[in-house]
Amino acid sequence: MTEQPTPDETTANQLASLQQQFLAMQESLMHIQNDQQQMHDVLLAQQEEIGRLNANLSKVNGDMERLLNAEESPSPEDEKPPHY
């Protein structure tokens, strides 16, 4: 015949189970917080890189615009003197 646990033993077992569940939840939360911090760090790095890329793109666009404008306007050597 198996012996039934006393109410105190049952409460102690339930408390131990709840403590284990709580510790498991705390561990999971720590991992989630760590993952969240890593994602935040990656996001910040990506934002900085996007800022640098946008600055470079603006510079390239400006350089291209200047080159296109330089090609459209004739150089002084190509212009005929006014007496021709």
ZIBEL-V856408 format. One record per residue. N is the residue number from 0. RES is the residue in one small letter. PSI is psi in whole degrees, 0 to 359 (NA if undefined). OMEGA is omega as a letter, one per 20 degrees, with the letter a starting at -180 (none if undefined). NEAR is the number of other C-alpha atoms within 10 Angstrom. Layout:
[[N RES PSI OMEGA NEAR] [N RES PSI OMEGA NEAR]]
This chain:
[[0 m 132 r 3] [1 t 144 a 4] [2 e 132 r 5] [3 q 138 r 8] [4 p 148 r 10] [5 t 162 r 9] [6 p 324 r 9] [7 d 320 r 9] [8 e 320 r 11] [9 t 314 r 12] [10 t 318 r 12] [11 a 318 r 12] [12 n 318 r 13] [13 q 318 r 12] [14 l 317 r 12] [15 a 319 r 12] [16 s 316 r 12] [17 l 322 r 12] [18 q 318 r 12] [19 q 318 r 12] [20 q 318 r 12] [21 f 316 r 12] [22 l 320 r 12] [23 a 320 r 12] [24 m 320 r 12] [25 q 318 r 12] [26 e 316 r 12] [27 s 318 r 12] [28 l 320 r 12] [29 m 319 r 12] [30 h 318 r 12] [31 i 317 r 12] [32 q 320 r 12] [33 n 315 r 12] [34 d 318 r 12] [35 q 319 r 12] [36 q 319 r 12] [37 q 317 r 12] [38 m 322 r 12] [39 h 315 r 12] [40 d 319 r 12] [41 v 318 r 12] [42 l 316 r 12] [43 l 317 r 12] [44 a 320 r 12] [45 q 320 r 12] [46 q 319 r 12] [47 e 318 r 12] [48 e 319 r 12] [49 i 320 r 12] [50 g 316 r 12] [51 r 318 r 12] [52 l 321 r 12] [53 n 319 r 12] [54 a 316 r 12] [55 n 319 r 12] [56 l 319 r 12] [57 s 319 r 12] [58 k 314 r 12] [59 v 317 r 12] [60 n 319 r 12] [61 g 317 r 12] [62 d 317 r 12] [63 m 319 r 12] [64 e 317 r 12] [65 r 320 r 12] [66 l 318 r 11] [67 l 319 r 11] [68 n 325 r 11] [69 a 324 r 11] [70 e 327 a 10] [71 e 324 a 9] [72 s 134 a 9] [73 p 147 r 10] [74 s 159 a 9] [75 p 330 r 8] [76 e 330 a 7] [77 d 342 a 8] [78 e 141 r 8] [79 k 144 r 8] [80 p 155 a 8] [81 p 337 a 5] [82 h 0 r 4] [83 y NA none 4]]
